[in-house]
Amino acid sequence: MSHETLVLIARILGPLWMGGFMLVVLIRAYNPRRRAEQERIARSILPGNDGEAGE
């Protein structure tokens, strides 16, 4: 394989790979079934009434 062939393969497969990974991340991030879990995780780092977190 020549260098030009490898560069061509990298230029074609690289954006496809990254685009596919981005699609998976977006699907997982905006999945409505995960909203409750994400809200719980987001609120777990906020200081509560008892003052445990954030000190």
Secondary structure, DSSP 8 states (H G I E B T S, - for coil): --HHHHHHHHHHHHHHHHHHHHHHHHHHHT-GGGHHHHHHHHHHTS--TT--TT-
